[in-house]
């Protein structure tokens, strides 16, 4: 079942700049979709339509069949779709980790005992329970982002949109956040991940490529990264193992077309080529 439906969506910012042009897509319950595209291609603008931060200039966006343009639906939509942004420093407000995770719940007027229960559960699920009394300023970038994600998990939304959540993190922080995203997906959440790291996009079930305000192509990571020339012409990269497999193929090695990860390539090479 589609939890997000986008129909003939056009969006212009106040300066009349057309940011989205006739976008159509559907995201199914429990799906993990990555959105890739060069800077300014419209990824964030599209994502902000998924929880009614932006409302279509023309066309429709539905979340669980709720029209995002109808003001009375806003509360329900926000209780279904959480957002995590690039810079955890902009998202973390409180001086103590547990207060920060509790912040959104307090705003909803939830009982203190239930807040404590959800805060502990969320911190545990991001592996940060031991840090609940810490000051966020003492944490690494990856840990801060996990705290921001705990705040979103605590809201118990069934969809989480991640807008370049690893862009400001070191490789260790990136790995921590990607592990967490995959765990949330495995638990049944619908995940939408905007990223400019192709190895992260390769971990999704489906990829949308955006270019100049349009979804140019959608498909499985295998389908998307099979056309290396097209990806490069769009100013994007392919995951490093895909590139390496391609070079080996051109040198005469027999390498299957389905290589996405280093593990795939290692297994293929071990297979006796
Ligand atoms: P991406 O996330 O792919 O980098 P964006 O959705 O941020 O792309 O931007 C799409 C287009 O909309 C770009 O041309 C960008 O300059 C423009 N844009 C983004 N935010 C605003 C804004 N607040 N006001 C005006 N134009 C904007």
py3Dmol code that shows the C-alpha trace and the ligand (Angstrom):
import py3Dmol

protein = """\
ATOM      1  CA  UNK A   1       0.000   0.000   0.000  1.00  0.00           C
ATOM      2  CA  UNK A   2       1.267   3.484  -0.854  1.00  0.00           C
ATOM      3  CA  UNK A   3       1.829   5.604   2.262  1.00  0.00           C
ATOM      4  CA  UNK A   4       2.949   8.580   0.192  1.00  0.00           C
ATOM      5  CA  UNK A   5       1.427   9.515  -3.147  1.00  0.00           C
ATOM      6  CA  UNK A   6       2.595  12.472  -5.179  1.00  0.00           C
ATOM      7  CA  UNK A   7       0.463  13.497  -8.159  1.00  0.00           C
ATOM      8  CA  UNK A   8       1.467  16.071 -10.756  1.00  0.00           C
ATOM      9  CA  UNK A   9       3.297  18.102  -8.119  1.00  0.00           C
ATOM     10  CA  UNK A  10       4.598  21.528  -9.082  1.00  0.00           C
ATOM     11  CA  UNK A  11       6.220  23.842  -6.595  1.00  0.00           C
ATOM     12  CA  UNK A  12       7.473  27.412  -6.929  1.00  0.00           C
ATOM     13  CA  UNK A  13       9.179  29.325  -4.133  1.00  0.00           C
ATOM     14  CA  UNK A  14       8.065  32.889  -3.444  1.00  0.00           C
ATOM     15  CA  UNK A  15      10.671  34.173  -5.896  1.00  0.00           C
ATOM     16  CA  UNK A  16       8.779  32.303  -8.670  1.00  0.00           C
ATOM     17  CA  UNK A  17      11.656  29.883  -9.017  1.00  0.00           C
ATOM     18  CA  UNK A  18      10.233  26.544 -10.237  1.00  0.00           C
ATOM     19  CA  UNK A  19      11.711  23.991  -7.833  1.00  0.00           C
ATOM     20  CA  UNK A  20       9.531  20.980  -8.721  1.00  0.00           C
ATOM     21  CA  UNK A  21       7.911  20.255 -12.054  1.00  0.00           C
ATOM     22  CA  UNK A  22       5.288  17.587 -12.590  1.00  0.00           C
ATOM     23  CA  UNK A  23       6.621  15.151 -10.004  1.00  0.00           C
ATOM     24  CA  UNK A  24       4.777  11.840  -9.660  1.00  0.00           C
ATOM     25  CA  UNK A  25       5.788   9.070  -7.290  1.00  0.00           C
ATOM     26  CA  UNK A  26       4.539   6.581  -4.743  1.00  0.00           C
ATOM     27  CA  UNK A  27       6.267   5.192  -1.685  1.00  0.00           C
ATOM     28  CA  UNK A  28       4.963   1.964  -0.183  1.00  0.00           C
ATOM     29  CA  UNK A  29       4.501   1.142   3.482  1.00  0.00           C
ATOM     30  CA  UNK A  30       7.790  -0.141   4.898  1.00  0.00           C
ATOM     31  CA  UNK A  31       9.812   0.770   1.831  1.00  0.00           C
ATOM     32  CA  UNK A  32      13.340   2.244   1.969  1.00  0.00           C
ATOM     33  CA  UNK A  33      13.728   4.846  -0.782  1.00  0.00           C
ATOM     34  CA  UNK A  34      16.837   6.932  -1.440  1.00  0.00           C
ATOM     35  CA  UNK A  35      16.635  10.210  -3.357  1.00  0.00           C
ATOM     36  CA  UNK A  36      19.773  11.310  -5.199  1.00  0.00           C
ATOM     37  CA  UNK A  37      20.513  14.244  -7.497  1.00  0.00           C
ATOM     38  CA  UNK A  38      22.913  17.164  -7.761  1.00  0.00           C
ATOM     39  CA  UNK A  39      22.580  20.251  -5.540  1.00  0.00           C
ATOM     40  CA  UNK A  40      19.488  22.240  -6.385  1.00  0.00           C
ATOM     41  CA  UNK A  41      17.737  19.349  -8.180  1.00  0.00           C
ATOM     42  CA  UNK A  42      14.751  19.582  -5.807  1.00  0.00           C
ATOM     43  CA  UNK A  43      15.362  16.746  -3.315  1.00  0.00           C
ATOM     44  CA  UNK A  44      14.795  18.780  -0.130  1.00  0.00           C
ATOM     45  CA  UNK A  45      11.850  20.612  -1.625  1.00  0.00           C
ATOM     46  CA  UNK A  46      10.200  17.274  -2.455  1.00  0.00           C
ATOM     47  CA  UNK A  47      10.983  15.852   0.999  1.00  0.00           C
ATOM     48  CA  UNK A  48       9.458  18.877   2.713  1.00  0.00           C
ATOM     49  CA  UNK A  49       6.186  18.080   0.932  1.00  0.00           C
ATOM     50  CA  UNK A  50       6.082  14.682   2.656  1.00  0.00           C
ATOM     51  CA  UNK A  51       5.229  16.187   6.042  1.00  0.00           C
ATOM     52  CA  UNK A  52       3.479  19.312   4.830  1.00  0.00           C
ATOM     53  CA  UNK A  53       6.357  21.665   5.619  1.00  0.00           C
ATOM     54  CA  UNK A  54       5.647  22.793   2.055  1.00  0.00           C
ATOM     55  CA  UNK A  55       2.298  22.656   0.257  1.00  0.00           C
ATOM     56  CA  UNK A  56       2.080  22.069  -3.519  1.00  0.00           C
ATOM     57  CA  UNK A  57       1.724  25.083  -5.774  1.00  0.00           C
ATOM     58  CA  UNK A  58      -0.142  22.680  -8.086  1.00  0.00           C
ATOM     59  CA  UNK A  59      -0.936  18.984  -7.817  1.00  0.00           C
ATOM     60  CA  UNK A  60      -1.399  16.836  -4.731  1.00  0.00           C
ATOM     61  CA  UNK A  61       0.571  15.044  -2.045  1.00  0.00           C
ATOM     62  CA  UNK A  62      -1.166  12.420   0.098  1.00  0.00           C
ATOM     63  CA  UNK A  63       0.166  10.806   3.264  1.00  0.00           C
ATOM     64  CA  UNK A  64      -1.935   7.770   4.156  1.00  0.00           C
ATOM     65  CA  UNK A  65      -4.545   9.255   1.838  1.00  0.00           C
ATOM     66  CA  UNK A  66      -4.543  12.539   3.786  1.00  0.00           C
ATOM     67  CA  UNK A  67      -4.239  15.557   1.492  1.00  0.00           C
ATOM     68  CA  UNK A  68      -1.314  17.663   2.781  1.00  0.00           C
ATOM     69  CA  UNK A  69      -2.960  20.857   1.477  1.00  0.00           C
ATOM     70  CA  UNK A  70      -5.869  20.555   3.918  1.00  0.00           C
ATOM     71  CA  UNK A  71      -4.938  22.423   7.107  1.00  0.00           C
ATOM     72  CA  UNK A  72      -7.008  20.137   9.379  1.00  0.00           C
ATOM     73  CA  UNK A  73      -4.843  17.164   8.298  1.00  0.00           C
ATOM     74  CA  UNK A  74      -1.604  18.776   9.455  1.00  0.00           C
ATOM     75  CA  UNK A  75      -1.507  17.313  12.974  1.00  0.00           C
ATOM     76  CA  UNK A  76      -2.239  13.786  11.723  1.00  0.00           C
ATOM     77  CA  UNK A  77       0.356  14.077   8.959  1.00  0.00           C
ATOM     78  CA  UNK A  78       3.046  15.291  11.362  1.00  0.00           C
ATOM     79  CA  UNK A  79       2.233  12.376  13.683  1.00  0.00           C
ATOM     80  CA  UNK A  80       2.955   9.997  10.789  1.00  0.00           C
ATOM     81  CA  UNK A  81       6.033  11.591   9.202  1.00  0.00           C
ATOM     82  CA  UNK A  82       9.163  12.612  11.112  1.00  0.00           C
ATOM     83  CA  UNK A  83      12.083  14.529   9.632  1.00  0.00           C
ATOM     84  CA  UNK A  84      15.795  14.392  10.406  1.00  0.00           C
ATOM     85  CA  UNK A  85      17.991  17.104   8.925  1.00  0.00           C
ATOM     86  CA  UNK A  86      21.637  17.515   8.044  1.00  0.00           C
ATOM     87  CA  UNK A  87      22.975  19.433  11.013  1.00  0.00           C
ATOM     88  CA  UNK A  88      22.208  17.953  14.430  1.00  0.00           C
ATOM     89  CA  UNK A  89      23.471  21.170  16.047  1.00  0.00           C
ATOM     90  CA  UNK A  90      20.435  22.951  14.604  1.00  0.00           C
ATOM     91  CA  UNK A  91      18.070  20.292  15.922  1.00  0.00           C
ATOM     92  CA  UNK A  92      19.381  19.778  19.442  1.00  0.00           C
ATOM     93  CA  UNK A  93      17.916  22.378  21.750  1.00  0.00           C
ATOM     94  CA  UNK A  94      18.171  21.136  25.339  1.00  0.00           C
ATOM     95  CA  UNK A  95      21.265  21.133  27.573  1.00  0.00           C
ATOM     96  CA  UNK A  96      20.833  17.465  28.586  1.00  0.00           C
ATOM     97  CA  UNK A  97      20.399  14.563  26.152  1.00  0.00           C
ATOM     98  CA  UNK A  98      17.242  13.118  27.719  1.00  0.00           C
ATOM     99  CA  UNK A  99      15.533  16.525  27.820  1.00  0.00           C
ATOM    100  CA  UNK A 100      16.261  16.947  24.168  1.00  0.00           C
ATOM    101  CA  UNK A 101      14.704  13.607  23.241  1.00  0.00           C
ATOM    102  CA  UNK A 102      11.693  14.456  25.432  1.00  0.00           C
ATOM    103  CA  UNK A 103      11.180  17.881  23.864  1.00  0.00           C
ATOM    104  CA  UNK A 104       8.752  16.905  21.087  1.00  0.00           C
ATOM    105  CA  UNK A 105       6.770  14.652  23.423  1.00  0.00           C
ATOM    106  CA  UNK A 106       6.374  17.411  26.007  1.00  0.00           C
ATOM    107  CA  UNK A 107       4.980  19.624  23.281  1.00  0.00           C
ATOM    108  CA  UNK A 108       2.356  16.963  22.583  1.00  0.00           C
ATOM    109  CA  UNK A 109       1.272  17.009  26.230  1.00  0.00           C
ATOM    110  CA  UNK A 110       2.122  13.348  26.856  1.00  0.00           C
ATOM    111  CA  UNK A 111       2.158  12.040  30.478  1.00  0.00           C
ATOM    112  CA  UNK A 112       5.569  12.310  32.213  1.00  0.00           C
ATOM    113  CA  UNK A 113       5.796   8.539  32.899  1.00  0.00           C
ATOM    114  CA  UNK A 114       5.110   7.744  29.235  1.00  0.00           C
ATOM    115  CA  UNK A 115       7.649  10.389  28.190  1.00  0.00           C
ATOM    116  CA  UNK A 116      10.318   8.776  30.383  1.00  0.00           C
ATOM    117  CA  UNK A 117       9.490   5.342  28.979  1.00  0.00           C
ATOM    118  CA  UNK A 118       9.688   6.535  25.363  1.00  0.00           C
ATOM    119  CA  UNK A 119      12.873   8.548  25.952  1.00  0.00           C
ATOM    120  CA  UNK A 120      14.630   5.489  27.416  1.00  0.00           C
ATOM    121  CA  UNK A 121      13.371   3.229  24.639  1.00  0.00           C
ATOM    122  CA  UNK A 122      14.453   5.659  21.917  1.00  0.00           C
ATOM    123  CA  UNK A 123      17.874   6.293  23.441  1.00  0.00           C
ATOM    124  CA  UNK A 124      18.348   2.548  23.819  1.00  0.00           C
ATOM    125  CA  UNK A 125      17.430   1.926  20.199  1.00  0.00           C
ATOM    126  CA  UNK A 126      20.055   4.422  18.982  1.00  0.00           C
ATOM    127  CA  UNK A 127      22.618   2.958  21.409  1.00  0.00           C
ATOM    128  CA  UNK A 128      22.829   6.160  23.488  1.00  0.00           C
ATOM    129  CA  UNK A 129      21.028   5.231  26.726  1.00  0.00           C
ATOM    130  CA  UNK A 130      24.255   5.548  28.732  1.00  0.00           C
ATOM    131  CA  UNK A 131      24.532   9.147  27.619  1.00  0.00           C
ATOM    132  CA  UNK A 132      21.119  10.291  28.766  1.00  0.00           C
ATOM    133  CA  UNK A 133      22.480  12.692  31.379  1.00  0.00           C
ATOM    134  CA  UNK A 134      25.254  14.035  29.186  1.00  0.00           C
ATOM    135  CA  UNK A 135      25.396  17.474  27.661  1.00  0.00           C
ATOM    136  CA  UNK A 136      25.008  17.154  23.860  1.00  0.00           C
ATOM    137  CA  UNK A 137      27.996  19.489  23.460  1.00  0.00           C
ATOM    138  CA  UNK A 138      30.212  16.654  24.769  1.00  0.00           C
ATOM    139  CA  UNK A 139      29.157  14.257  21.987  1.00  0.00           C
ATOM    140  CA  UNK A 140      30.628  13.486  18.569  1.00  0.00           C
ATOM    141  CA  UNK A 141      28.741  14.502  15.411  1.00  0.00           C
ATOM    142  CA  UNK A 142      27.511  10.938  14.881  1.00  0.00           C
ATOM    143  CA  UNK A 143      26.314  10.687  18.484  1.00  0.00           C
ATOM    144  CA  UNK A 144      24.513  14.034  18.201  1.00  0.00           C
ATOM    145  CA  UNK A 145      22.779  12.898  15.045  1.00  0.00           C
ATOM    146  CA  UNK A 146      21.723   9.687  16.824  1.00  0.00           C
ATOM    147  CA  UNK A 147      20.235  11.838  19.613  1.00  0.00           C
ATOM    148  CA  UNK A 148      18.334  13.877  17.016  1.00  0.00           C
ATOM    149  CA  UNK A 149      17.095  10.599  15.497  1.00  0.00           C
ATOM    150  CA  UNK A 150      16.073   9.353  18.980  1.00  0.00           C
ATOM    151  CA  UNK A 151      13.941  12.498  19.295  1.00  0.00           C
ATOM    152  CA  UNK A 152      12.185  11.559  16.064  1.00  0.00           C
ATOM    153  CA  UNK A 153      11.838   7.871  17.018  1.00  0.00           C
ATOM    154  CA  UNK A 154      10.244   8.939  20.321  1.00  0.00           C
ATOM    155  CA  UNK A 155       7.435  10.559  18.344  1.00  0.00           C
ATOM    156  CA  UNK A 156       6.612   7.056  16.984  1.00  0.00           C
ATOM    157  CA  UNK A 157       6.019   8.192  13.438  1.00  0.00           C
ATOM    158  CA  UNK A 158       5.811   5.376  10.901  1.00  0.00           C
ATOM    159  CA  UNK A 159       7.689   7.289   8.215  1.00  0.00           C
ATOM    160  CA  UNK A 160      11.025   9.059   8.698  1.00  0.00           C
ATOM    161  CA  UNK A 161      12.502  11.377   6.082  1.00  0.00           C
ATOM    162  CA  UNK A 162      16.253  11.826   6.445  1.00  0.00           C
ATOM    163  CA  UNK A 163      17.571  14.871   4.581  1.00  0.00           C
ATOM    164  CA  UNK A 164      21.323  14.302   4.153  1.00  0.00           C
ATOM    165  CA  UNK A 165      21.701  13.054   7.732  1.00  0.00           C
ATOM    166  CA  UNK A 166      25.350  12.083   7.299  1.00  0.00           C
ATOM    167  CA  UNK A 167      26.576  15.089   5.300  1.00  0.00           C
ATOM    168  CA  UNK A 168      28.361  16.663   8.268  1.00  0.00           C
ATOM    169  CA  UNK A 169      29.672  13.452   9.849  1.00  0.00           C
ATOM    170  CA  UNK A 170      33.023  11.688   9.750  1.00  0.00           C
ATOM    171  CA  UNK A 171      33.145   8.149   8.290  1.00  0.00           C
ATOM    172  CA  UNK A 172      32.562   6.556  11.709  1.00  0.00           C
ATOM    173  CA  UNK A 173      29.533   8.796  12.350  1.00  0.00           C
ATOM    174  CA  UNK A 174      28.192   8.039   8.873  1.00  0.00           C
ATOM    175  CA  UNK A 175      28.417   4.307   9.493  1.00  0.00           C
ATOM    176  CA  UNK A 176      26.658   4.628  12.864  1.00  0.00           C
ATOM    177  CA  UNK A 177      23.789   6.587  11.337  1.00  0.00           C
ATOM    178  CA  UNK A 178      23.436   4.255   8.336  1.00  0.00           C
ATOM    179  CA  UNK A 179      23.358   1.217  10.634  1.00  0.00           C
ATOM    180  CA  UNK A 180      20.596   2.891  12.592  1.00  0.00           C
ATOM    181  CA  UNK A 181      18.595   3.789   9.480  1.00  0.00           C
ATOM    182  CA  UNK A 182      18.762   0.172   8.303  1.00  0.00           C
ATOM    183  CA  UNK A 183      17.684  -1.062  11.719  1.00  0.00           C
ATOM    184  CA  UNK A 184      14.655   1.256  11.676  1.00  0.00           C
ATOM    185  CA  UNK A 185      13.781  -0.031   8.227  1.00  0.00           C
ATOM    186  CA  UNK A 186      14.113  -3.634   9.429  1.00  0.00           C
ATOM    187  CA  UNK A 187      11.673  -2.749  12.226  1.00  0.00           C
ATOM    188  CA  UNK A 188       9.084  -1.838   9.594  1.00  0.00           C
ATOM    189  CA  UNK A 189       9.417   1.935   9.297  1.00  0.00           C
ATOM    190  CA  UNK A 190       9.153   3.592   5.919  1.00  0.00           C
ATOM    191  CA  UNK A 191      12.449   5.353   5.229  1.00  0.00           C
ATOM    192  CA  UNK A 192      13.162   8.149   2.769  1.00  0.00           C
ATOM    193  CA  UNK A 193      16.831   9.036   2.621  1.00  0.00           C
ATOM    194  CA  UNK A 194      18.203  12.005   0.705  1.00  0.00           C
ATOM    195  CA  UNK A 195      21.910  11.528   0.258  1.00  0.00           C
ATOM    196  CA  UNK A 196      24.812  12.478  -1.947  1.00  0.00           C
ATOM    197  CA  UNK A 197      26.742   9.381  -0.846  1.00  0.00           C
ATOM    198  CA  UNK A 198      26.104   6.729  -3.472  1.00  0.00           C
ATOM    199  CA  UNK A 199      27.179   3.876  -1.178  1.00  0.00           C
ATOM    200  CA  UNK A 200      24.331   4.926   1.139  1.00  0.00           C
ATOM    201  CA  UNK A 201      21.817   5.123  -1.703  1.00  0.00           C
ATOM    202  CA  UNK A 202      22.918   1.625  -2.782  1.00  0.00           C
ATOM    203  CA  UNK A 203      21.593   0.290   0.528  1.00  0.00           C
ATOM    204  CA  UNK A 204      18.023   1.387  -0.230  1.00  0.00           C
ATOM    205  CA  UNK A 205      15.404  -0.771  -1.942  1.00  0.00           C
ATOM    206  CA  UNK A 206      14.576   1.870  -4.491  1.00  0.00           C
ATOM    207  CA  UNK A 207      16.269   5.033  -5.750  1.00  0.00           C
ATOM    208  CA  UNK A 208      14.744   8.160  -7.287  1.00  0.00           C
ATOM    209  CA  UNK A 209      17.130  10.272  -9.347  1.00  0.00           C
ATOM    210  CA  UNK A 210      16.150  13.931  -9.394  1.00  0.00           C
ATOM    211  CA  UNK A 211      17.310  16.437 -11.951  1.00  0.00           C
ATOM    212  CA  UNK A 212      16.088  19.999 -12.458  1.00  0.00           C
ATOM    213  CA  UNK A 213      12.977  19.580 -10.334  1.00  0.00           C
ATOM    214  CA  UNK A 214      11.888  16.286 -11.893  1.00  0.00           C
ATOM    215  CA  UNK A 215      12.196  12.620 -11.004  1.00  0.00           C
ATOM    216  CA  UNK A 216      14.223  11.508 -13.968  1.00  0.00           C
ATOM    217  CA  UNK A 217      14.332   7.820 -13.177  1.00  0.00           C
ATOM    218  CA  UNK A 218      13.416   5.394 -10.424  1.00  0.00           C
ATOM    219  CA  UNK A 219      14.467   1.806  -9.898  1.00  0.00           C
ATOM    220  CA  UNK A 220      16.373  -0.629  -7.738  1.00  0.00           C
ATOM    221  CA  UNK A 221      19.985   0.305  -6.943  1.00  0.00           C
ATOM    222  CA  UNK A 222      21.077  -2.331  -9.471  1.00  0.00           C
ATOM    223  CA  UNK A 223      18.940  -0.754 -12.181  1.00  0.00           C
ATOM    224  CA  UNK A 224      19.978   2.786 -11.319  1.00  0.00           C
ATOM    225  CA  UNK A 225      23.708   2.137 -11.137  1.00  0.00           C
ATOM    226  CA  UNK A 226      23.816  -0.143 -14.185  1.00  0.00           C
ATOM    227  CA  UNK A 227      23.978   2.863 -16.497  1.00  0.00           C
ATOM    228  CA  UNK A 228      27.234   4.409 -15.308  1.00  0.00           C
ATOM    229  CA  UNK A 229      27.427   6.806 -18.252  1.00  0.00           C
ATOM    230  CA  UNK A 230      23.989   8.265 -17.543  1.00  0.00           C
ATOM    231  CA  UNK A 231      24.782   8.692 -13.846  1.00  0.00           C
ATOM    232  CA  UNK A 232      28.039  10.474 -14.648  1.00  0.00           C
ATOM    233  CA  UNK A 233      26.398  12.670 -17.269  1.00  0.00           C
ATOM    234  CA  UNK A 234      24.042  13.830 -14.550  1.00  0.00           C
ATOM    235  CA  UNK A 235      27.018  14.950 -12.476  1.00  0.00           C
ATOM    236  CA  UNK A 236      26.642  12.067 -10.027  1.00  0.00           C
ATOM    237  CA  UNK A 237      28.885   9.174  -9.102  1.00  0.00           C
ATOM    238  CA  UNK A 238      28.343   5.453  -8.790  1.00  0.00           C
ATOM    239  CA  UNK A 239      29.363   3.537  -5.632  1.00  0.00           C
ATOM    240  CA  UNK A 240      33.105   2.735  -5.695  1.00  0.00           C
ATOM    241  CA  UNK A 241      32.583  -1.082  -6.033  1.00  0.00           C
ATOM    242  CA  UNK A 242      30.341  -0.488  -9.080  1.00  0.00           C
ATOM    243  CA  UNK A 243      33.057   1.619 -10.689  1.00  0.00           C
ATOM    244  CA  UNK A 244      35.760  -0.925  -9.864  1.00  0.00           C
ATOM    245  CA  UNK A 245      33.665  -3.827 -11.181  1.00  0.00           C
ATOM    246  CA  UNK A 246      33.150  -1.887 -14.408  1.00  0.00           C
ATOM    247  CA  UNK A 247      36.893  -1.291 -14.831  1.00  0.00           C
ATOM    248  CA  UNK A 248      37.670  -4.937 -14.184  1.00  0.00           C
ATOM    249  CA  UNK A 249      35.041  -5.966 -16.732  1.00  0.00           C
ATOM    250  CA  UNK A 250      36.655  -3.692 -19.297  1.00  0.00           C
ATOM    251  CA  UNK A 251      39.977  -5.374 -18.581  1.00  0.00           C
ATOM    252  CA  UNK A 252      38.384  -8.690 -19.479  1.00  0.00           C
ATOM    253  CA  UNK A 253      37.414 -10.017 -16.046  1.00  0.00           C
ATOM    254  CA  UNK A 254      34.111 -11.826 -15.960  1.00  0.00           C
ATOM    255  CA  UNK A 255      32.244  -9.885 -13.285  1.00  0.00           C
ATOM    256  CA  UNK A 256      28.484 -10.109 -12.866  1.00  0.00           C
ATOM    257  CA  UNK A 257      26.305  -7.032 -13.447  1.00  0.00           C
ATOM    258  CA  UNK A 258      24.885  -7.126  -9.921  1.00  0.00           C
ATOM    259  CA  UNK A 259      27.802  -5.691  -7.986  1.00  0.00           C
ATOM    260  CA  UNK A 260      26.813  -2.921  -5.583  1.00  0.00           C
ATOM    261  CA  UNK A 261      28.895  -3.349  -2.453  1.00  0.00           C
ATOM    262  CA  UNK A 262      32.487  -4.227  -1.594  1.00  0.00           C
ATOM    263  CA  UNK A 263      31.140  -7.525  -0.213  1.00  0.00           C
ATOM    264  CA  UNK A 264      29.490  -8.338  -3.571  1.00  0.00           C
ATOM    265  CA  UNK A 265      32.736  -7.664  -5.390  1.00  0.00           C
ATOM    266  CA  UNK A 266      34.847  -9.642  -2.920  1.00  0.00           C
ATOM    267  CA  UNK A 267      32.481 -12.623  -3.211  1.00  0.00           C
ATOM    268  CA  UNK A 268      32.593 -12.402  -7.003  1.00  0.00           C
ATOM    269  CA  UNK A 269      36.387 -12.281  -7.094  1.00  0.00           C
ATOM    270  CA  UNK A 270      36.658 -15.154  -4.619  1.00  0.00           C
ATOM    271  CA  UNK A 271      34.330 -17.102  -6.890  1.00  0.00           C
ATOM    272  CA  UNK A 272      37.334 -17.929  -9.077  1.00  0.00           C
ATOM    273  CA  UNK A 273      37.699 -15.336 -11.829  1.00  0.00           C
TER     274      UNK A 273
END
"""
ligand_1 = """\
27
LIG
P 18.380 19.919 -3.386
O 17.801 19.465 -2.083
O 18.343 18.867 -4.445
O 19.748 20.528 -3.243
P 16.440 22.051 -3.196
O 15.126 21.387 -3.060
O 17.087 22.593 -1.960
O 17.440 21.084 -3.958
O 16.313 23.264 -4.217
C 15.604 23.178 -5.443
C 15.593 24.558 -6.093
O 14.849 25.453 -5.294
C 16.980 25.180 -6.216
O 17.050 25.900 -7.416
C 17.067 26.102 -5.036
O 17.913 27.199 -5.316
C 15.625 26.563 -4.887
N 15.310 26.858 -3.473
C 15.477 26.033 -2.420
N 15.050 26.611 -1.284
C 14.605 27.847 -1.630
C 14.029 28.930 -0.905
N 13.830 28.848 0.413
N 13.685 30.040 -1.598
C 13.872 30.110 -2.932
N 14.400 29.129 -3.686
C 14.764 28.005 -3.049
"""
view = py3Dmol.view(width=600, height=400)
view.addModel(protein, "pdb")
view.setStyle({"model": 0}, {"cartoon": {"style": "trace"}})
view.addModel(ligand_1, "xyz")
view.setStyle({"model": 1}, {"stick": {}})
view.zoomTo()
view.show()
